[in-house]
């Protein structure tokens, strides 16, 4: 599915120098929000944001986002 919406120029300018940067910022902000709400796992959120997982994890850390981690998460990562 593709969703398209307009961002007013003044808001786009506040978010980034050009439309591509503004779009990237909005995608990242939404991904962080969906991750915090538990709607997306960290890998899916990173993909939604168009970022590598490690880069997205740095964003989460920079924003002091709580990152619940369970034994099942470790087991899953060790299988890769």
DRENBA-137590 format. One record per atom (N, C-alpha, C): residue number from 1; residue in three letters; atom name; x, y, z. Coordinates in nm, 4 decimals, m for minus. Atoms other than C-alpha are relative to their C-alpha. Layout:
// residues N
num;residuo;atomo;px;py;pz
NUM;ALA;CA;X;Y;Z
...
END
This chain:
// residues 80
num;residuo;atomo;px;py;pz
1;UNK;N;0.0848;m0.1169;0.0000
1;UNK;CA;0.0000;0.0000;0.0000
1;UNK;C;0.0895;0.1234;0.0000
2;UNK;N;m0.0726;m0.1260;0.0026
2;UNK;CA;0.1160;0.3495;m0.0681
2;UNK;C;m0.0909;0.1088;0.0537
3;UNK;N;0.0737;m0.1118;m0.0586
3;UNK;CA;0.0030;0.6471;0.1383
3;UNK;C;0.0748;0.1277;m0.0344
4;UNK;N;m0.0611;m0.1271;0.0383
4;UNK;CA;0.0678;0.9989;0.0150
4;UNK;C;m0.0739;0.1117;0.0726
5;UNK;N;0.0617;m0.1173;m0.0602
5;UNK;CA;0.0082;1.3187;0.2072
5;UNK;C;0.0935;0.1183;m0.0167
6;UNK;N;m0.0770;m0.1216;0.0191
6;UNK;CA;0.1217;1.6758;0.1793
6;UNK;C;0.0467;0.0558;0.1337
7;UNK;N;m0.0565;m0.0676;m0.1160
7;UNK;CA;0.3470;1.8475;0.4280
7;UNK;C;0.0138;0.1470;m0.0388
8;UNK;N;m0.0131;m0.1423;0.0332
8;UNK;CA;0.3180;2.2277;0.4340
8;UNK;C;0.1478;0.0390;m0.0118
9;UNK;N;m0.1384;m0.0400;0.0258
9;UNK;CA;0.6328;2.3973;0.3067
9;UNK;C;0.0728;0.0449;0.1256
10;UNK;N;m0.0680;m0.0489;m0.1198
10;UNK;CA;0.7057;2.5668;0.6374
10;UNK;C;0.0373;m0.1153;0.0935
11;UNK;N;m0.0329;0.1161;m0.0818
11;UNK;CA;0.6909;2.2335;0.8209
11;UNK;C;0.1118;m0.0812;m0.0652
12;UNK;N;m0.1055;0.0728;0.0713
12;UNK;CA;0.9009;2.0613;0.5537
12;UNK;C;0.1349;0.0685;0.0195
13;UNK;N;m0.1243;m0.0734;m0.0215
13;UNK;CA;1.1610;2.3356;0.5897
13;UNK;C;0.0528;m0.0199;0.1415
14;UNK;N;m0.0417;0.0215;m0.1390
14;UNK;CA;1.1659;2.2866;0.9666
14;UNK;C;0.0539;m0.1417;0.0205
15;UNK;N;m0.0417;0.1400;m0.0150
15;UNK;CA;1.2122;1.9086;0.9239
15;UNK;C;0.1278;m0.0322;m0.0757
16;UNK;N;m0.1180;0.0292;0.0799
16;UNK;CA;1.4846;1.9171;0.6604
16;UNK;C;0.0181;0.1025;m0.1094
17;UNK;N;m0.0333;m0.0999;0.1007
17;UNK;CA;1.6530;2.1158;0.3904
17;UNK;C;m0.0783;m0.0190;m0.1297
18;UNK;N;0.0757;0.0235;0.1225
18;UNK;CA;1.4562;1.9491;0.1098
18;UNK;C;m0.1064;m0.1054;0.0256
19;UNK;N;0.1124;0.0920;m0.0188
19;UNK;CA;1.1581;1.7240;0.0526
19;UNK;C;0.0459;m0.1415;0.0334
20;UNK;N;m0.0497;0.1344;m0.0306
20;UNK;CA;1.3645;1.4025;0.0612
20;UNK;C;0.0404;m0.0112;0.1467
21;UNK;N;m0.0399;0.0017;m0.1412
21;UNK;CA;1.5097;1.4930;0.4012
21;UNK;C;m0.1224;0.0085;0.0905
22;UNK;N;0.1220;m0.0105;m0.0794
22;UNK;CA;1.1660;1.5906;0.5322
22;UNK;C;m0.0727;m0.1341;0.0014
23;UNK;N;0.0649;0.1309;0.0071
23;UNK;CA;1.0219;1.2593;0.4124
23;UNK;C;0.0739;m0.1008;0.0877
24;UNK;N;m0.0786;0.0926;m0.0818
24;UNK;CA;1.3072;1.0668;0.5759
24;UNK;C;m0.0250;0.0254;0.1484
25;UNK;N;0.0245;m0.0345;m0.1405
25;UNK;CA;1.2478;1.2518;0.9031
25;UNK;C;m0.1364;m0.0494;0.0457
26;UNK;N;0.1353;0.0432;m0.0349
26;UNK;CA;0.8746;1.1806;0.9010
26;UNK;C;m0.0055;m0.1521;0.0093
27;UNK;N;m0.0022;0.1466;m0.0033
27;UNK;CA;0.9336;0.8115;0.8195
27;UNK;C;0.0696;m0.0499;0.1263
28;UNK;N;m0.0728;0.0390;m0.1204
28;UNK;CA;1.1860;0.7857;1.1021
28;UNK;C;m0.0838;0.0270;0.1246
29;UNK;N;0.0838;m0.0340;m0.1155
29;UNK;CA;0.9576;0.9623;1.3479
29;UNK;C;m0.1161;m0.0985;0.0155
30;UNK;N;0.1085;0.0976;m0.0056
30;UNK;CA;0.6695;0.7309;1.2578
30;UNK;C;0.0508;m0.1369;0.0433
31;UNK;N;m0.0571;0.1299;m0.0368
31;UNK;CA;0.8924;0.4239;1.2863
31;UNK;C;0.0301;m0.0056;0.1489
32;UNK;N;m0.0282;m0.0056;m0.1437
32;UNK;CA;1.0080;0.5307;1.6331
32;UNK;C;m0.1304;m0.0098;0.0787
33;UNK;N;0.1290;0.0021;m0.0690
33;UNK;CA;0.6489;0.5932;1.7382
33;UNK;C;m0.0618;m0.1399;m0.0034
34;UNK;N;0.0585;0.1338;0.0120
34;UNK;CA;0.5266;0.2576;1.6051
34;UNK;C;0.0792;m0.1016;0.0820
35;UNK;N;m0.0818;0.0885;m0.0833
35;UNK;CA;0.8178;0.0843;1.7777
35;UNK;C;m0.0363;0.0182;0.1474
36;UNK;N;0.0332;m0.0278;m0.1400
36;UNK;CA;0.7395;0.2554;2.1090
36;UNK;C;m0.1372;m0.0548;0.0377
37;UNK;N;0.1350;0.0499;m0.0255
37;UNK;CA;0.3735;0.1537;2.0787
37;UNK;C;m0.0078;m0.1523;m0.0074
38;UNK;N;0.0004;0.1453;0.0115
38;UNK;CA;0.4736;m0.2069;2.0160
38;UNK;C;m0.0622;m0.0518;m0.1279
39;UNK;N;0.0595;0.0415;0.1271
39;UNK;CA;0.3282;m0.2112;1.6661
39;UNK;C;0.1024;m0.0592;m0.0958
40;UNK;N;m0.1068;0.0517;0.0856
40;UNK;CA;0.6640;m0.2818;1.4991
40;UNK;C;0.1169;m0.0459;0.0855
41;UNK;N;m0.1255;0.0444;m0.0609
41;UNK;CA;0.9647;m0.4840;1.6079
41;UNK;C;0.1114;0.0903;m0.0527
42;UNK;N;m0.1080;m0.0928;0.0359
42;UNK;CA;1.2969;m0.3027;1.5847
42;UNK;C;0.0461;m0.0182;m0.1451
43;UNK;N;m0.0428;0.0226;0.1387
43;UNK;CA;1.3953;m0.4669;1.2542
43;UNK;C;m0.0995;0.0531;m0.1015
44;UNK;N;0.1055;m0.0503;0.0891
44;UNK;CA;1.0630;m0.3862;1.0902
44;UNK;C;m0.0070;0.1516;0.0043
45;UNK;N;0.0018;m0.1452;m0.0133
45;UNK;CA;1.0722;m0.0325;1.2266
45;UNK;C;0.1164;0.0617;m0.0770
46;UNK;N;m0.1165;m0.0497;0.0741
46;UNK;CA;1.4212;0.0166;1.0846
46;UNK;C;m0.0257;m0.0039;m0.1500
47;UNK;N;0.0314;0.0120;0.1425
47;UNK;CA;1.3060;m0.1092;0.7448
47;UNK;C;m0.1024;0.1058;m0.0417
48;UNK;N;0.1002;m0.1023;0.0285
48;UNK;CA;1.0020;0.1206;0.7579
48;UNK;C;0.0649;0.1376;m0.0103
49;UNK;N;m0.0703;m0.1287;0.0007
49;UNK;CA;1.2349;0.4124;0.8338
49;UNK;C;0.0994;0.0101;m0.1153
50;UNK;N;m0.0972;m0.0002;0.1097
50;UNK;CA;1.4571;0.3097;0.5407
50;UNK;C;0.1424;0.0049;0.0504
51;UNK;N;m0.1313;m0.0053;m0.0640
51;UNK;CA;1.7525;0.2619;0.7730
51;UNK;C;0.0513;m0.1406;0.0276
52;UNK;N;m0.0584;0.1235;m0.0501
52;UNK;CA;1.9926;m0.0129;0.8649
52;UNK;C;m0.0388;m0.0137;0.1471
53;UNK;N;0.0432;0.0221;m0.1378
53;UNK;CA;1.8992;m0.1725;1.1966
53;UNK;C;0.0912;0.0708;0.1003
54;UNK;N;m0.0932;m0.0640;m0.0926
54;UNK;CA;2.2141;m0.0477;1.3705
54;UNK;C;m0.0175;0.1508;0.0044
55;UNK;N;0.0226;m0.1451;0.0051
55;UNK;CA;2.1499;0.3080;1.2553
55;UNK;C;m0.1299;0.0373;0.0707
56;UNK;N;0.1273;m0.0263;m0.0673
56;UNK;CA;1.7895;0.2884;1.3740
56;UNK;C;0.0149;m0.0165;0.1505
57;UNK;N;m0.0236;0.0194;m0.1428
57;UNK;CA;1.9057;0.1533;1.7107
57;UNK;C;0.0728;0.1201;0.0601
58;UNK;N;m0.0666;m0.1223;m0.0465
58;UNK;CA;2.1323;0.4582;1.7396
58;UNK;C;m0.1014;0.1133;0.0171
59;UNK;N;0.1057;m0.1013;m0.0117
59;UNK;CA;1.8292;0.6809;1.6781
59;UNK;C;m0.0792;m0.0248;0.1278
60;UNK;N;0.0746;0.0334;m0.1215
60;UNK;CA;1.6388;0.4962;1.9518
60;UNK;C;0.0794;0.0387;0.1240
61;UNK;N;m0.0860;m0.0336;m0.1136
61;UNK;CA;1.9318;0.5380;2.1882
61;UNK;C;0.0092;0.1512;0.0178
62;UNK;N;m0.0097;m0.1454;m0.0056
62;UNK;CA;1.9678;0.9064;2.1024
62;UNK;C;m0.1263;0.0665;0.0515
63;UNK;N;0.1276;m0.0528;m0.0472
63;UNK;CA;1.6011;0.9588;2.1813
63;UNK;C;m0.0400;m0.0605;0.1343
64;UNK;N;0.0230;0.0644;m0.1300
64;UNK;CA;1.6276;0.7570;2.5057
64;UNK;C;m0.1281;m0.0842;0.0016
65;UNK;N;0.1162;0.0874;0.0106
65;UNK;CA;1.3622;0.5104;2.3888
65;UNK;C;0.0294;m0.1299;0.0747
66;UNK;N;m0.0137;0.1270;m0.0708
66;UNK;CA;1.3140;0.2148;2.6233
66;UNK;C;m0.0037;m0.1137;m0.1004
67;UNK;N;m0.0089;0.1124;0.0916
67;UNK;CA;1.4084;m0.1085;2.4517
67;UNK;C;m0.0133;m0.1298;0.0774
68;UNK;N;0.0182;0.1262;m0.0718
68;UNK;CA;1.2562;m0.4157;2.6126
68;UNK;C;0.0728;m0.1123;m0.0727
69;UNK;N;m0.0778;0.1093;0.0572
69;UNK;CA;1.4741;m0.7193;2.5575
69;UNK;C;m0.0243;m0.1230;0.0852
70;UNK;N;0.0324;0.1220;m0.0724
70;UNK;CA;1.3776;m1.0716;2.6506
70;UNK;C;0.0921;m0.1123;m0.0445
71;UNK;N;m0.0833;0.1157;0.0333
71;UNK;CA;1.5552;m1.4062;2.6491
71;UNK;C;m0.0335;m0.0533;m0.1388
72;UNK;N;0.0389;0.0487;0.1328
72;UNK;CA;1.3559;m1.5035;2.3392
72;UNK;C;0.0618;0.0866;m0.1106
73;UNK;N;m0.0649;m0.0879;0.0971
73;UNK;CA;1.5020;m1.2000;2.1589
73;UNK;C;0.1450;m0.0438;m0.0218
74;UNK;N;m0.1393;0.0449;0.0090
74;UNK;CA;1.8552;m1.3178;2.2366
74;UNK;C;0.0085;m0.1310;m0.0781
75;UNK;N;0.0001;0.1280;0.0691
75;UNK;CA;1.7761;m1.6714;2.1219
75;UNK;C;m0.0227;0.0190;m0.1501
76;UNK;N;0.0278;m0.0277;0.1403
76;UNK;CA;1.6335;m1.5357;1.7974
76;UNK;C;0.1226;0.0580;m0.0707
77;UNK;N;m0.1177;m0.0631;0.0615
77;UNK;CA;1.9410;m1.3206;1.7294
77;UNK;C;0.1154;m0.0975;m0.0123
78;UNK;N;m0.1100;0.0968;0.0061
78;UNK;CA;2.1817;m1.6061;1.8070
78;UNK;C;m0.0193;m0.1003;m0.1139
79;UNK;N;0.0274;0.0923;0.1097
79;UNK;CA;2.0130;m1.8165;1.5357
79;UNK;C;0.0362;0.0591;m0.1355
80;UNK;N;m0.0360;m0.0630;0.1282
80;UNK;CA;2.1156;m1.5664;1.2660
80;UNK;C;0.1454;m0.0049;m0.0250
END
